[in-house]
Amino acid sequence: MPSDTERELNEVLAQYDLGTLAETEKNTRGFVNTAYRITTVRSALRRSYFLRKYRPGIREEELQFEHSLIEHLSNNGTCPVARLHKTLAGTTYLHRMPGPGEKHDAFYAIFDLLPGEDRYTWIGPECTDRELEASAETLAQFHCAVSGFTPAGRRAEPKIIELLPTIEEYWRSCPAKAKGNAFDALAVQALESVSASLEGVRARLSLADAALMPEMVIHCDFHPGNLKFEGERVCGLFDFDWSKVDWRAFDVALAVWYFCASWGAEDDGQLRMDKAALFLESYQKVMRQEPGAGALSLREMSHFPDLIQVANLYILHWGVVDYYTKDVDPEEYLVFLQHGVLFTTWFEVPGTRAGLEKMCNSLARRS
């Protein structure tokens, strides 16, 4: 007797010309979508794919945005991305109306299975220097590939400068949502310091000069867990469902935060400056050599310290919203909260900004 999952996946596969389902393995790494490694049999040949069921409530125009981006990258050939397979109807995703007891439409997509090793997650990555350089080079290649590209559809999430007031408002509402555990206690304890940091970076990034920073399609979730490695080489880039049009420099700052913020017991929440400099220089080197957006400018670098803190606050907000709206493990999410709060505290220590500005100015002058 097939399970409910097997029945669902068989119904999805019936809308593709990829064979019959032979094996399934649920991917446990994601926090947002549901995904499976599936193996099919067609004409006695076995082949594996990556099947994603998108999060409930996703808008179709967001899928159109993501998939037009993936198809552009596949056709461009610069970035190692997984090809989308089309349904029998010729679409890159399958749309199913809600069934009995379901509230939302369901959307599915099937991708080629990327080669390489899932070596890291976004939590506590300890990349080698060469892995760090290769990752920065991949981000630069992505930005070169999407320079001038206009996607279909639209990502629902606002641009980061528009999202900051919402983050600040939500953060201040946390005490009223408290569930009475250590997560809530830390959220209340950190309320004023996080709110003050939000106000500060929002004010500085609202200045006219910041508005002139170039915008383009950004990945918006570029971290080691969304890369595959062979040796110290990046051989796969995936998870484009957070992509949107926003400041290019924010995408780089978010990547720096993901790759270079320490999760160590003694320096949790501190940016490893040597790693950050290595990542930025590797990114700049590629962008100086390739046509398109070019290296990060003096203007972008002048706002980069604030953008790193904004990146931290953005992911901190994701964790807080998940905690208060989903049935999640409080102890697991307490680790995320502690990391974000510690980074906020570190960022506001006198001298931190000066150190970041010195690093950014040095790299900008080489552009």
Secondary structure, 3 states (H helix, E strand, C coil): CCCHHHHHHHHHHCCCCCCEEEEEEEECCCCCCEEEEEEEEECCEEEEEEEEECCCCCCHHHHHHHHHHHHHHHHHCCCCCCCECCCCCCCCCEEECCCCCCCCCEEEEEEECCCCECCCCCCCCCCCHHHHHHHHHHHHHHHHHHCCCCCCCCCCCCCHHHHHHHHHHHHHCHHHHCCCCHHHHHHHHCHHHHHHHHHHHHHHHCCHHHHCCCEEEECCCCCHHHEEEECCEEEEECCCCCCEEEEHHHHHHHHHHHHHECCCCCCCCCECHHHHHHHHHHHHHHHHHCCCCCCCCHHHHHHHHHHHHHHHHHHHHHHHHHHHHCCCCHHHHHHHHHHHHHHHHHHCCCCHHHHHHHHHHHHHHCC
